[in-house]
């Protein structure tokens, strides 16, 4: 919202630049007129959005959007019942008639049945580890038993859904439909189970659902009716934040033109305005830069013009190596070495089949894919595998991180933080300046970052969430700073809404045509 709110652009308060030619002065007047017009009307349209973004952003600091990731899945799982595991992973691939090893293959309990979960190019499939039969459909009672075992609570209700507010993205659309099971636990948990395979893909609680309507949903404009259409939703966020960002920049420029520090106005103020106009002007000057950087970083998160994506050079595929199938695993030996495991992950390292056995989200072991014997990986072996993955660069150095740093850090979000410690960072000198982050215990490739990803880390995470090492170590200070700056942004936005409303409402009489400071 323009601080002028209809005030004349020139008020005679600033000294004239006598050296300027008439054409230059005319151009400058036209430029200022456009700035006032653009800022005023973008503010009228978008200040409500800005106010909602600042309030919802504070909510998101404490309640993130629901998700169901590996740490939560493993934490809620029960130990594998080895007495019922009779099918080896290579037999599973034979049953699925997969010529190449799938993108993902796991073994865990589904209710009281051990099940292989397989992600193929055609979708997600499931094979009973007891009978070797493919699971093609799960009815409502079976889904209820799976959800009840996960939450350890009785079932309250079961509803069939293809999508709703919490399973609305393209990733969910590919694996729909679901059974939505409400559990009779104190948290009123909803668990979403794939009707085809019986896999849990999402869960929410009443607490999350309530606060997300005040947090992520309005902040991301994440309403189901719009979010189900990926590109229209993306364009809505891009244009809303993009135009709002330009309007905020124009407001800062106007604010600087109108402020007086040394030679103040007759009232003694640095601003010529009163009431809401003054709040908008002064607080906008103080917090305007943060408003712009927040909106800019949010706009950037939608990947305009491709964003800062690193070029995909097949590094992850080469890291695991050739994987035509899997070894015939010694199930008896596996039952011994992984007797307390909640989940097994079948993969390859440098073309060799291996198994990662998860006892809980923090404790895992690397096992030989055939013998199921524990494997200890030397750093030299990991470096050899990494060199074979990054073919167009030389390994410059390997660092072992025992503590988080500027690029490998935790945000404190238990549902999204997956960066474990310790970790090996392998730095290459290829054109993309690739860094590989590898778990030294299992050899798993945890992350790949090039120059684009590292730039995005500063332009989005640092600007938008203040994910800076010092602030992440002092969460109270970070929260106070976010609250303070969000309050400043809210004042700017609310004052803009008030000013916009006063401008748009009909003039009822000559008494309302008052002269404001600097205007006519």
NUVOZA-464748 format. One line per field, with one value per residue (C-alpha): x, y negated, z; residue number from 1. Coordinates in pm, whole numbers, plus 50000, padded with zeros to 5 digits. Each point is the difference from the previous one (the first is absolute). Layout:
BEGIN
px <- c(X|...)
py <- c(Y|...)
pz <- c(Z|...)
drenro <- c(NUM|...)
END
This chain:
BEGIN
px <- c(50000|50138|50086|49857|49646|49900|50229|50151|50339|50177|49950|50281|50167|50314|50252|49981|50283|50061|50259|49745|49853|49621|49982|50193|49772|49696|50134|50071|49650|49849|50215|49891|49638|50025|50169|49718|49735|50161|50071|49655|49804|50218|49966|49623|49984|50275|50038|49745|50217|50306|49826|49892|50352|50160|49755|50002|50379|50027|49761|50215|50302|49836|49760|50126|49785|49927|50233|50092|50370|50240|50094|49637|49915|50286|49932|49639|50073|50018|50297|49986|49848|50276|49804|49769|50264|50046|50057|50337|50034|50115|49682|49797|50158|49923|49636|49979|50179|50226|50296|50185|50025|49721|50048|49918|49957|49921|49887|49786|49685|49656|49772|50114|50129|50357|49982|50248|49928|50129|50003|50021|49977|49631|49909|50010|49949|49998|50093|49928|50329|49811|49823|50179|49666|49950|49759|49765|49728|49946|49646|49878|50036|50357|50088|49851|50215|50314|49922|49907|50328|50197|49832|49923|49641|49657|49832|49727|49904|50116|49927|50109|50161|50187|50124|49940|50180|50287|50054|49964|50330|50098|50200|49683|49791|50225|49932|49634|49745|50043|49824|49989|49986|49912|50146|49842|50316|50031|50159|49709|50252|49907|50208|49992|50049|50039|49706|50222|50295|49907|50291|49966|50075|49880|49877|49863|49878|49720|50264|50177|49679|49875|50324|50073|49681|50162|50352|50114|49664|49956|50378|50052|49650|49969|49624|49899|49784|50305|50291|49871|50094|50378|50082|49705|50087|50367|49917|49763|50274|50261|49792|49857|50340|50178|49769|49991|50379|50015|49734|50200|50317|49808|49878|50354|50104|49705|50066|50358|49885|49764|50215|50202|50272|50199|49753|49676|49644|49831|49851|50352|49938|50206|49673|49742|49713|49770|49816|49997|50192|50286|50009|50009|50278|50233|49961|50018|50339|50126|49857|49956|50328|49897|49657|50167|50252|49730|49772|50295|50118|49645|49966|50333|49879|49757|50295|49939|50189|50115|50133|50337|49981|50323|50039|49913|50303|49898|50230|49758|49951|50372|50062|49790|50148|49871|49702|49844|49845|50076|50183|49828|50013|50061|49675|50113|50315|49798|49760|50299|50187|49682|49788|49899|49959|49678|50075|50248|50107|50139|50237|50343|50332|50234|49806|50013|49666|49972|49734|49949|49831|49820|49950|49861|50045|50339|50152|50069|50244|50140|49975|50123|49714|50076|50140|49831|50330|50083|50217|50240|50073|50341|50018|50220|49727|49739|50231|50053|49624|49953|50271|49819|49681|50144|50167|50076|50186|50279|49950|50168|49946|49793|49873|49842|49734|49932|49800|49759|50130|49865|49895|49932|49768|49679|49705|49834|49704|49967|49798|50238|50349|50181|50358|50180|50343|50278|50018|50271|50015|50181|50089|50057|50133|49758|49817|49711|50233|49828|49994|49891|49882|50038|49915|50334|49826|49795|50149|49656|49998|49808|50020|50149|50053|50150|50059|49633|49877|50246|49888|49639|50090|50086|49737|49713|50076|50215|49777|49665|50055|50316|50165|50339|50241|50008|49622|49938|50216|49807|49638|49852|50190|49894|49636|50006|50153|49739|49718|50132|50045|49670|49829|50159|49881|49652|49984|50100|49738|49713|50063|50001|49663|49853|50135|49875|49654|49979|50096|49752|49698|49759|50036|49678|50048|50234|50112|50201|50207|50266|50347|50275|50363|50181|49686|49704)
py <- c(50000|49661|49773|49712|50146|49756|49718|49784|50129|49667|49789|49751|50138|50129|49769|49989|50132|49682|50162|50240|49922|49966|50336|50168|49847|50110|50354|50004|49875|50266|50268|49895|49984|50356|50116|49857|50146|50346|50024|49873|50249|50302|49922|49975|50340|50187|49857|50251|50279|49850|49983|50363|50105|49842|50154|50342|49996|49973|50295|50207|49947|50236|50219|50115|50147|50371|50249|50364|50057|50283|49905|49989|50315|50193|49860|50116|50343|50323|50240|50239|50339|50219|50320|49894|49881|50276|49810|49862|49662|50158|50213|49683|49851|50319|49981|49637|50085|49699|50012|49729|49935|49764|49645|50111|50333|50041|50272|49923|50098|49911|50072|50347|50103|49940|49827|49891|49645|49937|49673|50075|49778|50094|49923|50147|50375|50235|50366|50213|50117|50301|50133|49825|49887|49646|49791|49838|49865|49927|49977|49767|50245|50087|49632|49935|50275|49850|49652|50129|50191|49689|49761|50260|49882|50134|49892|49738|49972|50088|49793|50058|49690|49920|49667|49749|49702|50214|50230|49760|49981|50181|50256|50109|49992|50268|50244|49922|50112|50029|50113|49716|50159|49788|50153|49970|49862|49669|49832|50096|50137|50056|50262|50029|50352|50082|50213|50189|50095|49925|49760|49705|49681|49718|49928|49692|49905|49766|49757|49995|49972|49702|49802|50066|49820|49699|50082|50186|50004|49619|49938|50218|49930|50375|50039|50334|49855|49815|50219|50304|49813|49977|49736|49761|50013|49933|49706|49857|50000|49868|49708|49911|49993|49854|49701|49954|49993|49726|49801|50024|49882|49705|49924|49991|49760|49773|50019|49886|49710|49878|50049|49716|50079|49678|49733|50129|49895|49721|50257|50113|50339|50174|50080|49761|50233|50065|50294|50318|49825|49928|50358|50124|49760|50033|50374|50064|49830|50204|50339|49953|50169|50313|49994|49996|50274|50224|49958|50037|50324|50136|49911|50169|50323|50043|50041|49714|50063|50334|49869|50112|50367|50190|50182|50369|50189|50345|49985|50181|50280|50048|49991|50310|50153|50274|50176|50260|50181|50097|50283|50306|49887|50245|49944|50199|49792|49683|50092|50016|49684|49794|50162|49666|49810|49812|49951|50124|49806|50197|49807|50005|49830|49990|50285|50224|50100|49882|49973|49713|50127|49731|50067|49648|49668|49944|50350|50200|50266|50083|50368|50206|50063|50372|50116|49737|49959|49648|49784|49731|49744|49836|49636|50101|50233|49726|49764|50259|50041|49621|49953|50244|49794|49654|50075|49645|49874|50079|50069|49706|50086|50202|49841|50178|49786|50073|49679|49810|49714|49745|50257|50315|49899|50083|49761|50157|50132|50364|50093|49857|50014|50296|49876|50243|49974|50087|49958|50001|49709|50078|49688|50025|49748|50080|49722|50019|49990|50311|50091|50349|50060|50367|50196|50150|50292|50125|49825|49866|49685|49758|49691|49847|49625|49791|49627|49943|50177|49814|49666|50098|50082|49632|49842|50204|50175|49724|49713|50166|50202|49847|50344|49863|50203|49750|49957|50374|50051|49732|50077|49751|49715|50121|50021|49656|49853|50169|49882|49641|49975|50176|49745|49718|50159|50043|49634|49895|50234|49912|49628|50048|50178|49714|49734|50194|50039|49626|49926|50241|49919|49748|49631|49899|49630|49704|50042|50304|49809|49904|49880|50228|49910|49948|50040|49807)
pz <- c(50000|49907|50292|49799|49977|49735|50115|49728|49889|50029|50312|49973|50310|49828|49832|49622|49788|49798|49779|49855|49661|49963|49823|50282|50262|49804|49978|50372|50080|49775|50165|50348|49888|49871|50324|50210|49772|49983|50372|50093|49791|50057|50371|49977|49831|50186|50352|50132|49856|50166|50338|49972|49896|50307|50246|49836|49974|50378|50039|49762|50225|50247|49800|49656|49728|50066|49835|50044|49950|50068|50361|50109|49806|50160|50349|49985|49854|50202|49974|49706|50083|49857|50063|49716|49751|49741|49674|49892|49824|49671|50000|50040|49689|49810|50108|49886|49674|50041|49762|50194|50369|50118|50120|50354|50177|50372|50238|50303|50182|49865|50292|50104|49656|49872|49661|49733|49877|49649|49802|49628|49695|49975|50360|50348|50051|50297|50044|50305|50152|50136|49691|49714|49857|49875|50202|49748|50228|50369|50132|50274|50294|49893|49967|50343|50151|49839|50133|50346|50026|49901|50244|50269|50026|49895|49678|50022|49632|49649|49688|49639|49842|49680|50132|50275|50149|50130|49700|49711|49810|49680|50197|50182|49684|49850|50285|50082|50116|50377|50312|50252|50344|50304|50318|50343|50159|50191|49694|49769|49750|49635|49818|49620|49863|49630|49887|49756|50220|50361|50041|50240|49805|50227|50352|50170|50346|50104|50129|49662|49801|50205|49999|49634|49906|50168|49880|49689|49817|49975|49989|49693|49859|50043|49974|49856|49722|49860|50115|49811|49679|50021|49739|50066|50371|49927|49773|50262|50264|49754|49880|50340|50169|49695|49959|50377|50011|49735|50183|50323|49824|49862|50352|50138|49725|50069|50372|49950|49782|50272|50309|50158|50248|50045|49889|50145|49926|50199|50235|50090|49844|49735|49822|49857|50085|50295|50151|49789|49724|50236|50129|49643|49905|50299|50068|49627|49988|50295|49901|49627|49910|50192|49836|49659|50082|50146|49700|49760|50161|50002|49634|49930|50163|49710|49758|49756|49675|50135|50331|50132|49913|49963|49672|50039|49872|50122|50304|50231|49748|49948|50373|50064|49684|49773|50158|49771|50297|50357|50172|50144|50360|50285|50190|50303|50028|49941|50281|50231|49907|49953|50271|50156|49672|49929|49632|49740|49694|49706|49775|49836|50061|49706|49841|50309|50162|50360|50269|50243|50318|50202|50371|50044|49815|50163|49995|49687|49877|49658|49905|49706|49757|49970|50334|50219|50185|50132|49775|50115|49728|49991|49895|49705|49873|50020|49813|49726|49952|49998|49736|49774|50041|49927|49668|49884|50306|50240|50370|50171|50365|50244|50320|50296|50166|50365|50040|49777|49789|49750|49741|50204|50280|50187|50021|50303|49798|50112|49692|49742|50146|49850|50020|50227|50161|49956|49623|49735|49758|49676|49800|49623|49748|49717|49815|50248|50304|50138|50367|50107|50356|50097|50312|50113|50175|49705|49698|49907|49788|50223|49784|49688|49964|49726|49975|49918|50313|50218|49855|50062|50359|50057|49777|50142|50331|50146|49884|50060|50317|50145|49992|50097|50217|50288|50007|49969|50308|50189|49917|50245|49835|49655|50107|50158|49685|49780|50225|50005|49624|49932|50228|49800|49677|50146|50101|49649|49850|50234|49966|49623|50023|50207|49765|49699|50152|50072|49642|49844|50216|49845|50094|50173|50035|49968|50362|49900|49747|50253|49927|50128|50055|49674|49788|49876)
drenro <- c(1|2|3|4|5|6|7|8|9|10|11|12|13|14|15|16|17|18|19|20|21|22|23|24|25|26|27|28|29|30|31|32|33|34|35|36|37|38|39|40|41|42|43|44|45|46|47|48|49|50|51|52|53|54|55|56|57|58|59|60|61|62|63|64|65|66|67|68|69|70|71|72|73|74|75|76|77|78|79|80|81|82|83|84|85|86|87|88|89|90|91|92|93|94|95|96|97|98|99|100|101|102|103|104|105|106|107|108|109|110|111|112|113|114|115|116|117|118|119|120|121|122|123|124|125|126|127|128|129|130|131|132|133|134|135|136|137|138|139|140|141|142|143|144|145|146|147|148|149|150|151|152|153|154|155|156|157|158|159|160|161|162|163|164|165|166|167|168|169|170|171|172|173|174|175|176|177|178|179|180|181|182|183|184|185|186|187|188|189|190|191|192|193|194|195|196|197|198|199|200|201|202|203|204|205|206|207|208|209|210|211|212|213|214|215|216|217|218|219|220|221|222|223|224|225|226|227|228|229|230|231|232|233|234|235|236|237|238|239|240|241|242|243|244|245|246|247|248|249|250|251|252|253|254|255|256|257|258|259|260|261|262|263|264|265|266|267|268|269|270|271|272|273|274|275|276|277|278|279|280|281|282|283|284|285|286|287|288|289|290|291|292|293|294|295|296|297|298|299|300|301|302|303|304|305|306|307|308|309|310|311|312|313|314|315|316|317|318|319|320|321|322|323|324|325|326|327|328|329|330|331|332|333|334|335|336|337|338|339|340|341|342|343|344|345|346|347|348|349|350|351|352|353|354|355|356|357|358|359|360|361|362|363|364|365|366|367|368|369|370|371|372|373|374|375|376|377|378|379|380|381|382|383|384|385|386|387|388|389|390|391|392|393|394|395|396|397|398|399|400|401|402|403|404|405|406|407|408|409|410|411|412|413|414|415|416|417|418|419|420|421|422|423|424|425|426|427|428|429|430|431|432|433|434|435|436|437|438|439|440|441|442|443|444|445|446|447|448|449|450|451|452|453|454|455|456|457|458|459|460|461|462|463|464|465|466|467|468|469|470|471|472|473|474|475|476|477|478|479|480|481|482|483|484|485|486|487|488|489|490|491|492|493|494|495|496|497|498|499|500|501|502|503|504|505|506|507|508|509|510|511|512|513|514|515|516|517|518|519|520)
END
